[in-house]
Amino acid sequence: MLLILCAAICSVSVSIALKKYLKQNLNAVAIITWNYVVASICCYFWFQPKFEHLTTQYIPWWLIVLLGGLLPTIFFALSKSLDHAGMIKTEIAQRLSVVLSILAAYLVFNESLSVLKVCGFVIGVIAVLLMILQKASISQPSLSYKGVGALLAVWVGYALVDILLKYNARLGGGFAISLNLIFIFAGVLSLLATLLKAKEQLLKPNNMSAGVIIGGLNFANIAFYVNAHRALHDSPAIVFASMNILVVILGAVCGVFLFKEKLTPRLSLSIIMAVVAVLCLMWAMKS
């Protein structure tokens, strides 16, 4: 369980660091670029991909291009969501992307649907709608169109990433090679975007150090999560549920105490429903 806790802490730390850096007016695109530089290097030394086995027969290039483009795009949407919607709502949307993954698994991969999966999906969607459609009050203003758009982008985008990464995990020996290439391609695209939009920001020490820190935390989250699945290979549902629930709870706590976000009754209900949705999906995986 220590590995799962470390993975959850690293995941939430990425959001905390990114939100703090945005408040300091650092450049999000430059940070994302350095993040993928670090992720690519860490991936190479951690998973030790055998690039001598790099062939078009075993490596789906369409997946590398698609995920390589999607990852930095969703990371940018995450930064906008943290800025416009806050940390609590962003973490809920990010973790409840799993309910869309369940729907996609049924529609695309012909996986069976159970009562628990349907319950998890419905409760998860309601939890997202509750926080998006929250009415304005003195303590909590309603979300702007930018906030709603960023939250939906995070919700749908992370579901797509999850589906594609699951496909990548099924590649067996080619998993490490394709994952490293995905990070490299994401870094190249982010670099091009930075050169086009904020060339002068790329080599600024603050942006570089921020990107290195976030990249290290981001990859540590992946490494701890993968190791947790390996250590508890007979209980993948426990790893899945523990990780998602911990991130939602830690995200809520950090949002309240670090960023003074208001925990309204409706938002509290949304958090509870998010936890219930994840538990339903965990039980569905175990049954």
The 8 nearest C-alpha neighbors of each residue, nearest first, counted from 0:
[[1, 3, 2, 4, 227, 238, 241, 5],
 [0, 2, 4, 3, 5, 227, 6, 223],
 [3, 1, 5, 0, 227, 4, 223, 6],
 [4, 2, 6, 0, 5, 1, 242, 227],
 [3, 5, 1, 7, 6, 2, 8, 0],
 [6, 4, 2, 8, 3, 7, 9, 1],
 [7, 5, 220, 3, 223, 9, 4, 224],
 [6, 8, 10, 4, 246, 9, 5, 242],
 [7, 9, 5, 11, 10, 6, 12, 4],
 [10, 8, 12, 220, 6, 216, 7, 11],
 [9, 11, 7, 13, 12, 8, 220, 6],
 [10, 12, 8, 14, 13, 9, 250, 7],
 [13, 11, 9, 15, 14, 10, 8, 16],
 [12, 14, 16, 11, 10, 15, 213, 17],
 [15, 13, 17, 11, 12, 16, 18, 10],
 [16, 14, 12, 18, 13, 17, 19, 11],
 [15, 17, 19, 13, 18, 14, 12, 20],
 [18, 16, 14, 20, 19, 15, 13, 21],
 [17, 19, 21, 15, 20, 16, 14, 81],
 [20, 18, 22, 16, 21, 17, 15, 23],
 [21, 19, 23, 17, 22, 18, 25, 16],
 [20, 22, 24, 18, 23, 19, 25, 17],
 [21, 23, 19, 24, 20, 18, 25, 82],
 [22, 24, 20, 21, 25, 19, 18, 26],
 [25, 23, 21, 22, 26, 20, 27, 19],
 [24, 26, 21, 23, 20, 206, 27, 205],
 [25, 27, 29, 28, 30, 24, 206, 200],
 [28, 26, 30, 29, 31, 25, 75, 21],
 [27, 29, 31, 30, 26, 193, 32, 189],
 [30, 28, 32, 201, 31, 26, 27, 193],
 [31, 29, 210, 27, 33, 32, 206, 28],
 [30, 32, 34, 28, 29, 33, 27, 210],
 [33, 31, 189, 29, 34, 30, 186, 35],
 [34, 32, 210, 36, 30, 35, 31, 211],
 [33, 35, 214, 210, 31, 32, 37, 36],
 [36, 34, 38, 186, 37, 33, 32, 182],
 [35, 37, 33, 39, 34, 38, 186, 40],
 [36, 38, 40, 214, 35, 34, 39, 211],
 [39, 37, 35, 41, 214, 36, 40, 218],
 [40, 38, 42, 182, 36, 37, 41, 183],
 [39, 41, 37, 43, 42, 38, 36, 44],
 [42, 40, 38, 44, 43, 39, 45, 37],
 [41, 43, 39, 45, 40, 44, 46, 179],
 [42, 44, 47, 40, 41, 45, 46, 48],
 [43, 45, 47, 41, 42, 46, 40, 48],
 [46, 44, 42, 47, 43, 41, 222, 40],
 [45, 47, 42, 48, 43, 175, 44, 41],
 [48, 46, 43, 44, 45, 49, 175, 42],
 [49, 47, 176, 175, 46, 50, 43, 179],
 [50, 48, 51, 52, 47, 176, 53, 175],
 [51, 49, 53, 52, 48, 176, 54, 47],
 [50, 52, 49, 53, 54, 48, 176, 173],
 [53, 51, 50, 49, 54, 173, 57, 176],
 [52, 54, 50, 51, 55, 58, 176, 49],
 [55, 53, 56, 57, 52, 58, 51, 50],
 [54, 56, 58, 57, 59, 53, 60, 52],
 [55, 57, 54, 58, 59, 53, 60, 52],
 [58, 56, 55, 54, 173, 59, 53, 170],
 [57, 59, 55, 60, 56, 54, 177, 173],
 [60, 58, 61, 62, 57, 55, 63, 56],
 [59, 61, 63, 62, 58, 64, 55, 177],
 [60, 62, 64, 59, 63, 65, 66, 58],
 [63, 61, 65, 60, 59, 64, 66, 163],
 [64, 62, 181, 60, 66, 61, 67, 65],
 [63, 65, 67, 61, 62, 66, 68, 60],
 [66, 64, 62, 68, 67, 63, 61, 69],
 [67, 65, 69, 68, 63, 64, 70, 62],
 [66, 68, 185, 181, 64, 184, 65, 63],
 [69, 67, 66, 65, 70, 185, 64, 71],
 [68, 70, 66, 72, 67, 71, 65, 73],
 [69, 71, 73, 72, 67, 68, 66, 74],
 [72, 70, 74, 73, 69, 185, 75, 68],
 [73, 71, 69, 75, 74, 70, 76, 68],
 [72, 74, 76, 75, 70, 71, 156, 77],
 [73, 75, 71, 77, 76, 72, 70, 78],
 [74, 76, 78, 72, 77, 73, 71, 79],
 [77, 75, 73, 79, 74, 78, 149, 80],
 [78, 76, 74, 80, 75, 79, 153, 73],
 [77, 79, 75, 81, 76, 80, 82, 74],
 [80, 78, 82, 76, 77, 81, 149, 83],
 [79, 81, 149, 77, 84, 83, 82, 78],
 [82, 80, 85, 78, 86, 79, 84, 83],
 [81, 83, 79, 80, 85, 84, 78, 18],
 [82, 84, 146, 80, 81, 85, 79, 145],
 [85, 83, 146, 80, 81, 82, 88, 142],
 [86, 84, 81, 87, 88, 82, 83, 89],
 [85, 87, 89, 81, 254, 88, 90, 250],
 [88, 86, 251, 90, 89, 254, 250, 85],
 [89, 87, 91, 90, 86, 85, 92, 84],
 [88, 90, 86, 92, 91, 87, 93, 80],
 [89, 91, 93, 87, 92, 88, 247, 250],
 [92, 90, 88, 94, 89, 93, 247, 95],
 [93, 91, 154, 89, 95, 90, 94, 88],
 [92, 94, 90, 154, 91, 96, 95, 153],
 [95, 93, 91, 96, 92, 243, 90, 97],
 [96, 94, 97, 92, 93, 98, 91, 123],
 [95, 97, 158, 154, 94, 98, 99, 93],
 [96, 98, 100, 95, 99, 158, 101, 94],
 [99, 97, 120, 101, 100, 96, 95, 123],
 [98, 100, 102, 101, 97, 96, 158, 103],
 [99, 101, 97, 103, 158, 98, 102, 104],
 [102, 100, 104, 98, 99, 103, 97, 105],
 [101, 103, 99, 105, 100, 104, 106, 98],
 [102, 104, 100, 106, 105, 101, 107, 99],
 [105, 103, 108, 101, 102, 107, 110, 106],
 [104, 106, 110, 109, 102, 103, 108, 107],
 [107, 105, 103, 104, 109, 108, 102, 110],
 [108, 106, 104, 103, 109, 105, 110, 102],
 [107, 109, 104, 110, 105, 106, 103, 111],
 [110, 108, 105, 107, 106, 104, 111, 103],
 [109, 111, 105, 108, 104, 112, 106, 107],
 [112, 110, 105, 109, 113, 104, 108, 116],
 [111, 113, 116, 110, 105, 117, 114, 115],
 [114, 112, 116, 115, 117, 111, 283, 118],
 [113, 115, 117, 116, 118, 112, 283, 119],
 [116, 114, 118, 113, 283, 117, 279, 119],
 [117, 115, 119, 113, 118, 114, 280, 283],
 [116, 118, 120, 114, 115, 119, 121, 113],
 [119, 117, 115, 121, 116, 120, 122, 114],
 [120, 118, 276, 116, 279, 122, 117, 280],
 [119, 121, 98, 117, 123, 118, 122, 116],
 [122, 120, 118, 124, 123, 119, 117, 125],
 [123, 121, 125, 119, 276, 124, 120, 118],
 [122, 124, 126, 120, 276, 125, 121, 273],
 [123, 125, 127, 121, 126, 122, 120, 128],
 [124, 126, 128, 122, 123, 127, 129, 121],
 [127, 125, 269, 123, 129, 124, 128, 272],
 [128, 126, 124, 129, 125, 130, 131, 123],
 [127, 129, 125, 131, 130, 126, 132, 124],
 [130, 128, 126, 127, 132, 131, 133, 125],
 [129, 131, 133, 127, 128, 132, 266, 269],
 [132, 130, 128, 133, 129, 127, 147, 142],
 [133, 131, 129, 130, 128, 134, 141, 142],
 [132, 134, 130, 131, 129, 141, 135, 265],
 [135, 133, 141, 132, 136, 140, 139, 142],
 [134, 136, 141, 140, 139, 133, 137, 142],
 [137, 135, 139, 138, 140, 134, 141, 133],
 [136, 138, 139, 140, 135, 141, 134, 261],
 [139, 137, 136, 140, 261, 263, 135, 262],
 [138, 140, 136, 137, 135, 141, 261, 263],
 [141, 139, 135, 136, 142, 138, 137, 134],
 [140, 142, 135, 134, 133, 143, 139, 136],
 [143, 141, 146, 147, 140, 84, 144, 131],
 [142, 144, 146, 145, 147, 141, 83, 84],
 [143, 145, 147, 146, 148, 142, 149, 83],
 [146, 144, 148, 143, 147, 149, 83, 142],
 [145, 147, 83, 84, 143, 149, 144, 148],
 [146, 148, 144, 150, 149, 145, 142, 151],
 [149, 147, 145, 151, 146, 150, 144, 152],
 [148, 150, 80, 152, 146, 151, 147, 76],
 [151, 149, 153, 147, 152, 148, 80, 146],
 [150, 152, 154, 148, 153, 149, 155, 147],
 [151, 153, 149, 155, 150, 156, 154, 148],
 [154, 152, 156, 150, 151, 155, 157, 93],
 [155, 153, 96, 92, 151, 93, 152, 156],
 [154, 156, 158, 152, 157, 153, 151, 96],
 [157, 155, 153, 159, 158, 152, 154, 73],
 [156, 158, 160, 159, 155, 154, 153, 96],
 [157, 159, 96, 161, 155, 100, 156, 160],
 [160, 158, 162, 156, 157, 161, 163, 155],
 [159, 161, 157, 163, 158, 162, 164, 156],
 [160, 162, 158, 164, 159, 163, 157, 165],
 [163, 161, 159, 165, 160, 164, 100, 158],
 [162, 164, 166, 160, 165, 161, 167, 159],
 [165, 163, 167, 161, 166, 162, 160, 168],
 [166, 164, 168, 162, 167, 163, 161, 169],
 [165, 167, 163, 164, 169, 168, 162, 170],
 [166, 168, 164, 165, 169, 170, 174, 163],
 [169, 167, 165, 170, 166, 174, 164, 171],
 [170, 168, 166, 167, 171, 165, 174, 173],
 [171, 169, 173, 174, 168, 167, 172, 166],
 [172, 170, 169, 173, 174, 168, 167, 175],
 [171, 173, 174, 170, 175, 176, 48, 57],
 [172, 174, 170, 176, 171, 175, 177, 57],
 [173, 175, 170, 177, 172, 171, 176, 168],
 [174, 176, 48, 178, 177, 173, 46, 179],
 [177, 175, 48, 179, 173, 178, 174, 180],
 [176, 178, 180, 174, 179, 175, 181, 173],
 [179, 177, 181, 175, 180, 176, 174, 182],
 [178, 180, 182, 176, 181, 177, 39, 42],
 [181, 179, 183, 177, 182, 178, 184, 176],
 [180, 182, 67, 63, 178, 184, 179, 183],
 [183, 181, 185, 39, 179, 180, 184, 35],
 [184, 182, 180, 186, 185, 181, 39, 179],
 [183, 185, 187, 67, 181, 186, 182, 180],
 [186, 184, 67, 182, 188, 183, 187, 68],
 [185, 187, 35, 183, 189, 184, 32, 188],
 [186, 188, 190, 184, 189, 185, 183, 191],
 [189, 187, 191, 185, 190, 186, 192, 184],
 [190, 188, 32, 192, 186, 191, 187, 185],
 [189, 191, 187, 193, 188, 192, 32, 186],
 [190, 192, 194, 188, 193, 189, 195, 187],
 [193, 191, 189, 195, 190, 194, 196, 188],
 [194, 192, 197, 190, 196, 195, 191, 198],
 [193, 195, 198, 191, 192, 197, 196, 190],
 [194, 196, 192, 193, 191, 197, 198, 190],
 [197, 195, 193, 194, 192, 198, 28, 191],
 [198, 196, 193, 200, 199, 194, 195, 201],
 [197, 199, 194, 200, 193, 201, 196, 195],
 [198, 200, 197, 201, 202, 203, 194, 193],
 [201, 199, 197, 198, 203, 202, 29, 26],
 [200, 202, 29, 198, 199, 203, 193, 206],
 [203, 201, 200, 204, 207, 199, 206, 29],
 [202, 204, 200, 206, 205, 201, 207, 199],
 [205, 203, 207, 206, 208, 202, 209, 201],
 [206, 204, 208, 207, 203, 209, 25, 210],
 [207, 205, 209, 30, 203, 204, 208, 210],
 [206, 208, 204, 210, 209, 205, 33, 211],
 [207, 209, 211, 205, 210, 206, 204, 212],
 [210, 208, 206, 212, 207, 211, 205, 30],
 [209, 211, 30, 34, 33, 207, 213, 208],
 [210, 212, 214, 208, 209, 213, 34, 33],
 [213, 211, 215, 209, 214, 210, 208, 216],
 [214, 212, 216, 210, 215, 211, 13, 217],
 [215, 213, 34, 217, 211, 37, 212, 38],
 [214, 216, 212, 218, 213, 217, 219, 211],
 [217, 215, 219, 213, 9, 214, 218, 13],
 [218, 216, 214, 220, 215, 219, 213, 13],
 [217, 219, 221, 220, 215, 216, 38, 222],
 [220, 218, 216, 222, 221, 217, 223, 215],
 [219, 221, 6, 9, 218, 217, 223, 222],
 [222, 220, 218, 224, 219, 223, 225, 217],
 [223, 221, 219, 225, 224, 220, 226, 218],
 [222, 224, 6, 226, 220, 2, 225, 221],
 [223, 225, 227, 221, 226, 222, 6, 220],
 [226, 224, 228, 222, 227, 223, 221, 229],
 [225, 227, 229, 223, 228, 224, 230, 222],
 [228, 226, 224, 230, 229, 225, 2, 3],
 [227, 229, 231, 225, 232, 226, 230, 235],
 [228, 230, 226, 232, 227, 231, 225, 233],
 [229, 231, 227, 228, 232, 226, 233, 225],
 [232, 230, 228, 234, 233, 229, 227, 235],
 [231, 233, 229, 228, 234, 230, 235, 227],
 [232, 234, 231, 235, 228, 230, 229, 236],
 [233, 235, 231, 236, 237, 232, 238, 228],
 [236, 234, 238, 237, 232, 239, 228, 233],
 [237, 235, 239, 281, 234, 238, 284, 240],
 [236, 238, 240, 235, 239, 234, 241, 281],
 [239, 237, 235, 241, 236, 240, 242, 228],
 [238, 240, 236, 242, 237, 241, 235, 243],
 [241, 239, 237, 243, 242, 238, 281, 277],
 [242, 240, 238, 244, 243, 239, 237, 245],
 [241, 243, 245, 239, 240, 244, 7, 3],
 [244, 242, 246, 240, 245, 241, 94, 247],
 [243, 245, 247, 241, 246, 242, 274, 240],
 [246, 244, 248, 242, 243, 247, 249, 241],
 [245, 247, 249, 243, 7, 244, 248, 250],
 [248, 246, 250, 244, 245, 249, 91, 90],
 [247, 249, 251, 245, 250, 246, 244, 252],
 [250, 248, 252, 246, 251, 247, 245, 253],
 [249, 251, 247, 253, 248, 252, 87, 246],
 [252, 250, 87, 254, 248, 249, 253, 247],
 [251, 253, 249, 255, 254, 250, 256, 248],
 [254, 252, 250, 257, 256, 255, 251, 249],
 [253, 255, 251, 258, 86, 252, 87, 260],
 [256, 254, 260, 259, 252, 253, 258, 257],
 [255, 257, 253, 259, 254, 258, 252, 260],
 [258, 256, 253, 254, 259, 255, 252, 260],
 [257, 259, 254, 260, 255, 256, 253, 86],
 [260, 258, 255, 256, 257, 254, 261, 253],
 [259, 261, 255, 254, 258, 262, 85, 256],
 [262, 260, 263, 255, 259, 139, 138, 254],
 [261, 263, 266, 267, 260, 264, 255, 251],
 [262, 264, 266, 265, 261, 267, 139, 138],
 [265, 263, 267, 266, 268, 262, 269, 261],
 [264, 266, 268, 267, 263, 269, 129, 130],
 [265, 267, 269, 263, 268, 264, 130, 262],
 [268, 266, 264, 270, 269, 265, 263, 262],
 [269, 267, 265, 271, 266, 270, 272, 264],
 [268, 270, 126, 266, 272, 267, 271, 273],
 [271, 269, 273, 267, 268, 272, 266, 274],
 [272, 270, 268, 274, 273, 269, 275, 267],
 [271, 273, 275, 269, 274, 270, 126, 276],
 [274, 272, 270, 276, 271, 275, 123, 126],
 [273, 275, 271, 277, 272, 276, 244, 278],
 [276, 274, 272, 278, 277, 273, 279, 271],
 [277, 275, 119, 273, 279, 123, 278, 274],
 [276, 278, 280, 274, 279, 275, 240, 281],
 [277, 279, 281, 275, 280, 276, 282, 274],
 [280, 278, 119, 276, 282, 277, 281, 115],
 [279, 281, 283, 277, 278, 282, 116, 119],
 [282, 280, 278, 236, 284, 283, 279, 240],
 [281, 283, 285, 279, 284, 280, 286, 278],
 [282, 284, 280, 286, 281, 115, 285, 116],
 [285, 283, 281, 282, 286, 236, 280, 235],
 [284, 286, 282, 283, 236, 281, 234, 235],
 [285, 283, 284, 282, 281, 115, 113, 236]]
